[in-house]
């Protein structure tokens, strides 16, 4: 689930989705703004459609490994 396997495509792995999220965090965004940015960025590729629950799983993973911060209703890339 976190890493791609022979049964889980690379574009569905939580680590890959997390990378896509981090690439969109050039400034602070709310969850809904970030969701829209990631969906728009993914539309042009051949990736599998990203569901909101998979997006939230990736956000939770990024927060757990201290890659992102959440404060005052916005998400930012961690500076640690």
N, C-alpha and C positions, 0 to 999 in steps of 0.2 A: 504494500500500500504506500509506503513512504518512498521506496526505491522501485524502479521499473523491474519487472520480471518477465519471464516468457508468457505469463498470463495477463500482465498489466502493461499496456503501452506506455512509452516514455512520456507522452503528452498528458497522461492521466495520473502519473505518479505525483504524490504530494510534494516531493522535492522539486520537480519540474514546474508545477503550478506555483510553488513558492518563489521560484526564480523569476517567473513571469510577473508575479506581484511586485517583487523587489525592483524589477526593471521599470515599473510604472511609478514608483515612489520618488519622483524627482522633487516633490514638495508635499506638504501635509494634505491628506485627503480624508473625508469621511468614508465610512464603509461603503455607502451606496455610490459615492463618486468613484472610489477605487474599483468597485465591482463593474461599473460601466466602462471605465478605462481598460480594464483587463479584457472584458468581453469584446470591446471594439478592436483591441489589438489582436485578439484571437480570431476574429471574423475573417481576416485576410489570409489566414493560414489553413493548412489542411488538417489542423488539430480537431480532435473530437470536441463537440460542444461541451463547454464547462457549465456544470450545474452550480447553483448557489451553495448547496450544502458542501460540495467539494471545495469551493472557494473558501468557505468558512473553516473547513478542516485545515486547509493550507495556511490561513491566517492564524489559527490556533497553534499550529506547528511553529510558524515563524515567531510568534510571541513566546512560546515555550523555550525556544533556543535563543531568545533575546536578540533576534534579528530585526524586530520592529518594536515600537513603543506605541501605547495608546493612552492619550491624555486629552482631557477637555473635548472629547468627541471626535478627535482626529487621529489618524494613524500616520506615523513617521518612521522612516528608516532609522534604526538604532545607530548611535554614534560610538558605541563601545567597540 
